[in-house]
């Protein structure tokens, strides 16, 4: 389940990077901001989970 969870985060990220770098889709400020906020939320959630799991 852990591996599946990680893949569910990485799949859309890789699609985003491929579209941006290889297919030259425009990187607007709105897209960059939303992408950054999503990964900030994931980092906060993971950090909180790690902090709570330590004895």
C-alpha positions in Angstrom: 0.0 0.0 0.0 2.9 2.4 0.7 4.3 1.8 -2.8 0.9 2.4 -4.4 0.5 5.6 -2.4 3.9 6.9 -3.6 3.1 6.0 -7.2 -0.2 7.9 -7.0 1.8 11.0 -6.1 4.5 10.5 -8.7 2.3 9.6 -11.7 0.7 13.0 -12.1 4.0 14.8 -11.3 5.8 12.9 -14.1 2.9 13.6 -16.5 3.2 17.3 -15.6 6.9 17.4 -16.2 6.7 15.5 -19.4 4.0 17.8 -20.8 6.0 20.9 -19.8 9.5 19.8 -20.9 8.9 17.5 -23.9 5.6 18.7 -25.3 6.3 22.4 -24.5 3.0 23.1 -22.8 2.9 26.6 -21.4 3.9 27.1 -17.7 1.6 29.8 -16.5 1.9 31.3 -13.0 -1.4 29.7 -12.0 -0.1 26.2 -12.9 3.2 26.7 -11.2 1.4 28.1 -8.1 -1.1 25.2 -7.9 1.7 22.6 -8.5 3.8 24.2 -5.7 0.9 24.4 -3.3 -0.1 20.7 -3.9 3.5 19.5 -3.2 3.7 21.8 -0.1 0.6 20.2 1.3 2.0 16.7 0.6 5.2 17.7 2.4 3.4 19.0 5.4 1.2 16.0 5.6 4.1 13.6 5.3 6.2 15.6 7.8 3.3 15.5 10.3 2.9 11.8 9.8 6.6 11.2 10.4 6.7 13.4 13.4 3.7 11.5 15.0 5.2 8.1 14.2 8.4 8.8 16.2 8.3 7.5 19.8 
